[in-house]
């Protein structure tokens, strides 16, 4: 499938599989009220552990980014994981069909990569510019605390960004 080495293919297969529960358990907390969210205690722990004021504040722009993640990206995670799963050898006719599917897959991977890396970049810029302690909005984060939180977000910027270059 996509223009990945075998190792990259495996990596992205597991990335998309892992991203399904992350989206459902963590990211969805931005749009699902805490009393209805199945992992609200986990989200509270993450917010406290990493000073993730964005998940605590839930700004309107982040709400809409997460809606897009739930409605568009979540189904794509399953589609991508299925397409990138280990496959068996195929005959020449199947190879032609596979090439056609690969081109479509690459297009969707690039679209996902652009959307996901852009939204995470906005989060990272916000963290750097105005990071503060959740529950104490008048206390700004120290540089090392901002870096710690940026490192939590960094993989969801870099990993999708790589997909833009397929």
ZADO-1210 file (C-alpha; in nm, 4 decimals, padded with zeros to 6 digits):
<atoms>
<atom x="00.0000" y="00.0000" z="00.0000" code="UNK" pos="1"/>
<atom x="00.1088" y="00.3573" z="00.0580" code="UNK" pos="2"/>
<atom x="00.4674" y="00.4670" z="-00.0041" code="UNK" pos="3"/>
<atom x="00.5874" y="00.3374" z="00.3279" code="UNK" pos="4"/>
<atom x="00.8712" y="00.1126" z="00.4171" code="UNK" pos="5"/>
<atom x="00.7585" y="-00.2061" z="00.5875" code="UNK" pos="6"/>
<atom x="00.8521" y="-00.0543" z="00.9243" code="UNK" pos="7"/>
<atom x="00.6597" y="00.2679" z="00.8560" code="UNK" pos="8"/>
<atom x="00.3588" y="00.0715" z="00.7411" code="UNK" pos="9"/>
<atom x="00.3606" y="-00.1276" z="01.0629" code="UNK" pos="10"/>
<atom x="00.4118" y="00.1898" z="01.2664" code="UNK" pos="11"/>
<atom x="00.1154" y="00.3685" z="01.1066" code="UNK" pos="12"/>
<atom x="-00.1015" y="00.0570" z="01.1349" code="UNK" pos="13"/>
<atom x="-00.0509" y="00.0578" z="01.5121" code="UNK" pos="14"/>
<atom x="-00.0715" y="00.4395" z="01.5284" code="UNK" pos="15"/>
<atom x="-00.4204" y="00.4367" z="01.3779" code="UNK" pos="16"/>
<atom x="-00.5338" y="00.1443" z="01.5928" code="UNK" pos="17"/>
<atom x="-00.4073" y="00.3219" z="01.9064" code="UNK" pos="18"/>
<atom x="-00.5571" y="00.6539" z="01.8017" code="UNK" pos="19"/>
<atom x="-00.9114" y="00.5089" z="01.8093" code="UNK" pos="20"/>
<atom x="-00.9259" y="00.4660" z="02.1905" code="UNK" pos="21"/>
<atom x="-00.7304" y="00.7908" z="02.2448" code="UNK" pos="22"/>
<atom x="-00.9926" y="00.9784" z="02.0426" code="UNK" pos="23"/>
<atom x="-01.2807" y="00.8084" z="02.2216" code="UNK" pos="24"/>
<atom x="-01.1375" y="00.8291" z="02.5749" code="UNK" pos="25"/>
<atom x="-00.9462" y="01.1579" z="02.5802" code="UNK" pos="26"/>
<atom x="-01.0199" y="01.3883" z="02.2877" code="UNK" pos="27"/>
<atom x="-01.3959" y="01.3298" z="02.2974" code="UNK" pos="28"/>
<atom x="-01.4015" y="01.4840" z="02.6457" code="UNK" pos="29"/>
<atom x="-01.3980" y="01.8243" z="02.4754" code="UNK" pos="30"/>
<atom x="-01.7468" y="01.7663" z="02.3310" code="UNK" pos="31"/>
<atom x="-01.8992" y="01.5109" z="02.5716" code="UNK" pos="32"/>
<atom x="-02.0018" y="01.6540" z="02.9108" code="UNK" pos="33"/>
<atom x="-01.8072" y="01.5001" z="03.2030" code="UNK" pos="34"/>
<atom x="-02.1172" y="01.3386" z="03.3539" code="UNK" pos="35"/>
<atom x="-02.1636" y="01.1375" z="03.0326" code="UNK" pos="36"/>
<atom x="-01.8003" y="01.0757" z="02.9487" code="UNK" pos="37"/>
<atom x="-01.6853" y="00.7199" z="03.0269" code="UNK" pos="38"/>
<atom x="-01.3258" y="00.8209" z="03.1053" code="UNK" pos="39"/>
<atom x="-01.3726" y="01.1529" z="03.2851" code="UNK" pos="40"/>
<atom x="-01.1405" y="01.0438" z="03.5696" code="UNK" pos="41"/>
<atom x="-00.8669" y="00.9611" z="03.3181" code="UNK" pos="42"/>
<atom x="-00.9111" y="01.3015" z="03.1539" code="UNK" pos="43"/>
<atom x="-00.8970" y="01.4754" z="03.4940" code="UNK" pos="44"/>
<atom x="-00.5749" y="01.2878" z="03.5726" code="UNK" pos="45"/>
<atom x="-00.4230" y="01.3893" z="03.2364" code="UNK" pos="46"/>
<atom x="-00.5199" y="01.7538" z="03.2891" code="UNK" pos="47"/>
<atom x="-00.3650" y="01.7592" z="03.6376" code="UNK" pos="48"/>
<atom x="-00.0550" y="01.5581" z="03.5413" code="UNK" pos="49"/>
<atom x="00.0306" y="01.7600" z="03.2286" code="UNK" pos="50"/>
<atom x="-00.1276" y="02.0991" z="03.3044" code="UNK" pos="51"/>
<atom x="-00.3378" y="02.0567" z="02.9924" code="UNK" pos="52"/>
<atom x="-00.5357" y="02.3763" z="03.0195" code="UNK" pos="53"/>
<atom x="-00.6823" y="02.3239" z="02.6711" code="UNK" pos="54"/>
<atom x="-00.8745" y="02.0133" z="02.7804" code="UNK" pos="55"/>
<atom x="-00.9777" y="02.1975" z="03.0958" code="UNK" pos="56"/>
<atom x="-01.0782" y="02.5199" z="02.9185" code="UNK" pos="57"/>
<atom x="-01.2290" y="02.3556" z="02.6079" code="UNK" pos="58"/>
<atom x="-01.2155" y="02.6647" z="02.3851" code="UNK" pos="59"/>
<atom x="-01.4761" y="02.6894" z="02.1107" code="UNK" pos="60"/>
<atom x="-01.2200" y="02.6401" z="01.8310" code="UNK" pos="61"/>
<atom x="-01.0985" y="02.3183" z="01.9977" code="UNK" pos="62"/>
<atom x="-01.4572" y="02.1969" z="02.0304" code="UNK" pos="63"/>
<atom x="-01.4982" y="02.2194" z="01.6518" code="UNK" pos="64"/>
<atom x="-01.1603" y="02.0583" z="01.5858" code="UNK" pos="65"/>
<atom x="-01.2696" y="01.7619" z="01.8004" code="UNK" pos="66"/>
<atom x="-01.6080" y="01.7417" z="01.6282" code="UNK" pos="67"/>
<atom x="-01.4185" y="01.7062" z="01.2989" code="UNK" pos="68"/>
<atom x="-01.1937" y="01.4466" z="01.4608" code="UNK" pos="69"/>
<atom x="-01.4926" y="01.2422" z="01.5782" code="UNK" pos="70"/>
<atom x="-01.6992" y="01.2722" z="01.2606" code="UNK" pos="71"/>
<atom x="-01.4283" y="01.2588" z="00.9926" code="UNK" pos="72"/>
<atom x="-01.1029" y="01.1307" z="01.1369" code="UNK" pos="73"/>
<atom x="-01.2326" y="00.8505" z="01.3619" code="UNK" pos="74"/>
<atom x="-01.3886" y="00.6551" z="01.0718" code="UNK" pos="75"/>
<atom x="-01.0698" y="00.7162" z="00.8735" code="UNK" pos="76"/>
<atom x="-00.8604" y="00.5624" z="01.1544" code="UNK" pos="77"/>
<atom x="-01.0441" y="00.2335" z="01.1045" code="UNK" pos="78"/>
<atom x="-01.0178" y="00.2613" z="00.7243" code="UNK" pos="79"/>
<atom x="-00.6443" y="00.3365" z="00.7445" code="UNK" pos="80"/>
<atom x="-00.5749" y="00.0552" z="00.9910" code="UNK" pos="81"/>
<atom x="-00.7551" y="-00.1926" z="00.7645" code="UNK" pos="82"/>
<atom x="-00.5688" y="-00.0687" z="00.4573" code="UNK" pos="83"/>
<atom x="-00.2287" y="-00.0795" z="00.6292" code="UNK" pos="84"/>
<atom x="-00.2687" y="-00.4170" z="00.7988" code="UNK" pos="85"/>
<atom x="-00.0246" y="-00.6852" z="00.6922" code="UNK" pos="86"/>
<atom x="-00.1345" y="-00.8318" z="00.3600" code="UNK" pos="87"/>
<atom x="-00.0583" y="-01.1444" z="00.1645" code="UNK" pos="88"/>
<atom x="00.1000" y="-01.1775" z="-00.1803" code="UNK" pos="89"/>
<atom x="-00.1329" y="-01.1023" z="-00.4723" code="UNK" pos="90"/>
<atom x="-00.1507" y="-01.1875" z="-00.8413" code="UNK" pos="91"/>
<atom x="-00.0954" y="-00.9231" z="-01.1151" code="UNK" pos="92"/>
<atom x="-00.4651" y="-00.8282" z="-01.1523" code="UNK" pos="93"/>
<atom x="-00.4927" y="-00.7797" z="-00.7786" code="UNK" pos="94"/>
<atom x="-00.1728" y="-00.5712" z="-00.7914" code="UNK" pos="95"/>
<atom x="-00.3340" y="-00.3312" z="-01.0417" code="UNK" pos="96"/>
<atom x="-00.6404" y="-00.2949" z="-00.8194" code="UNK" pos="97"/>
<atom x="-00.4121" y="-00.2470" z="-00.5219" code="UNK" pos="98"/>
<atom x="-00.2246" y="00.0347" z="-00.6978" code="UNK" pos="99"/>
<atom x="-00.5524" y="00.2164" z="-00.7642" code="UNK" pos="100"/>
<atom x="-00.6553" y="00.1758" z="-00.4009" code="UNK" pos="101"/>
<atom x="-00.3087" y="00.2894" z="-00.2915" code="UNK" pos="102"/>
<atom x="-00.3475" y="00.6191" z="-00.4757" code="UNK" pos="103"/>
<atom x="-00.6841" y="00.6819" z="-00.3095" code="UNK" pos="104"/>
<atom x="-00.5428" y="00.5812" z="00.0297" code="UNK" pos="105"/>
<atom x="-00.2465" y="00.8158" z="-00.0121" code="UNK" pos="106"/>
<atom x="-00.4819" y="01.1034" z="-00.0950" code="UNK" pos="107"/>
<atom x="-00.6870" y="01.0408" z="00.2214" code="UNK" pos="108"/>
<atom x="-00.3726" y="00.9969" z="00.4320" code="UNK" pos="109"/>
<atom x="-00.2435" y="01.3341" z="00.3078" code="UNK" pos="110"/>
<atom x="-00.5779" y="01.5022" z="00.3831" code="UNK" pos="111"/>
<atom x="-00.5799" y="01.3512" z="00.7319" code="UNK" pos="112"/>
<atom x="-00.2139" y="01.4446" z="00.7837" code="UNK" pos="113"/>
<atom x="-00.2738" y="01.8059" z="00.6860" code="UNK" pos="114"/>
<atom x="-00.5829" y="01.8399" z="00.9048" code="UNK" pos="115"/>
<atom x="-00.4377" y="01.6661" z="01.2113" code="UNK" pos="116"/>
<atom x="-00.0980" y="01.8359" z="01.2014" code="UNK" pos="117"/>
<atom x="-00.2583" y="02.1793" z="01.1476" code="UNK" pos="118"/>
<atom x="-00.5012" y="02.1435" z="01.4386" code="UNK" pos="119"/>
<atom x="-00.2253" y="02.0202" z="01.6677" code="UNK" pos="120"/>
<atom x="-00.0011" y="02.3072" z="01.5574" code="UNK" pos="121"/>
<atom x="-00.2738" y="02.5519" z="01.6636" code="UNK" pos="122"/>
<atom x="-00.2866" y="02.3786" z="02.0035" code="UNK" pos="123"/>
<atom x="00.0925" y="02.3955" z="02.0367" code="UNK" pos="124"/>
<atom x="00.1053" y="02.7653" z="01.9471" code="UNK" pos="125"/>
<atom x="-00.1669" y="02.8325" z="02.2049" code="UNK" pos="126"/>
<atom x="00.0247" y="02.6373" z="02.4686" code="UNK" pos="127"/>
<atom x="00.3405" y="02.8358" z="02.4033" code="UNK" pos="128"/>
<atom x="00.1686" y="03.1751" z="02.3892" code="UNK" pos="129"/>
<atom x="-00.0701" y="03.1534" z="02.6815" code="UNK" pos="130"/>
<atom x="-00.0193" y="02.8321" z="02.8773" code="UNK" pos="131"/>
<atom x="-00.1530" y="02.8491" z="03.2315" code="UNK" pos="132"/>
<atom x="-00.2292" y="02.6128" z="03.5159" code="UNK" pos="133"/>
<atom x="-00.5711" y="02.4534" z="03.4911" code="UNK" pos="134"/>
<atom x="-00.7909" y="02.5555" z="03.7853" code="UNK" pos="135"/>
<atom x="-00.5614" y="02.8590" z="03.8343" code="UNK" pos="136"/>
<atom x="-00.5867" y="03.0656" z="03.5127" code="UNK" pos="137"/>
<atom x="-00.3879" y="03.3539" z="03.6591" code="UNK" pos="138"/>
<atom x="-00.0806" y="03.1313" z="03.7088" code="UNK" pos="139"/>
<atom x="00.1144" y="03.0968" z="03.3845" code="UNK" pos="140"/>
<atom x="00.3007" y="02.7768" z="03.3111" code="UNK" pos="141"/>
<atom x="00.6765" y="02.7857" z="03.3559" code="UNK" pos="142"/>
<atom x="00.8896" y="02.7178" z="03.0456" code="UNK" pos="143"/>
<atom x="00.9635" y="02.3593" z="03.1516" code="UNK" pos="144"/>
<atom x="00.5908" y="02.2960" z="03.2095" code="UNK" pos="145"/>
<atom x="00.5078" y="02.4351" z="02.8660" code="UNK" pos="146"/>
<atom x="00.7733" y="02.2116" z="02.7125" code="UNK" pos="147"/>
<atom x="00.6341" y="01.9085" z="02.8985" code="UNK" pos="148"/>
<atom x="00.2844" y="01.9800" z="02.7629" code="UNK" pos="149"/>
<atom x="00.4204" y="02.0511" z="02.4133" code="UNK" pos="150"/>
<atom x="00.5928" y="01.7117" z="02.4214" code="UNK" pos="151"/>
<atom x="00.2557" y="01.5480" z="02.4895" code="UNK" pos="152"/>
<atom x="00.1145" y="01.7140" z="02.1763" code="UNK" pos="153"/>
<atom x="00.4269" y="01.6808" z="01.9582" code="UNK" pos="154"/>
<atom x="00.3660" y="01.3242" z="01.8312" code="UNK" pos="155"/>
<atom x="00.0186" y="01.4183" z="01.7100" code="UNK" pos="156"/>
<atom x="00.1831" y="01.6950" z="01.5095" code="UNK" pos="157"/>
<atom x="00.4853" y="01.5121" z="01.3672" code="UNK" pos="158"/>
<atom x="00.3289" y="01.1742" z="01.2906" code="UNK" pos="159"/>
<atom x="00.0427" y="01.3153" z="01.0785" code="UNK" pos="160"/>
<atom x="00.2759" y="01.5751" z="00.9239" code="UNK" pos="161"/>
<atom x="00.4832" y="01.2916" z="00.7752" code="UNK" pos="162"/>
<atom x="00.1702" y="01.1768" z="00.5885" code="UNK" pos="163"/>
<atom x="00.1550" y="01.5064" z="00.3994" code="UNK" pos="164"/>
<atom x="00.4619" y="01.3968" z="00.2052" code="UNK" pos="165"/>
<atom x="00.3388" y="01.0673" z="00.0616" code="UNK" pos="166"/>
</atoms>
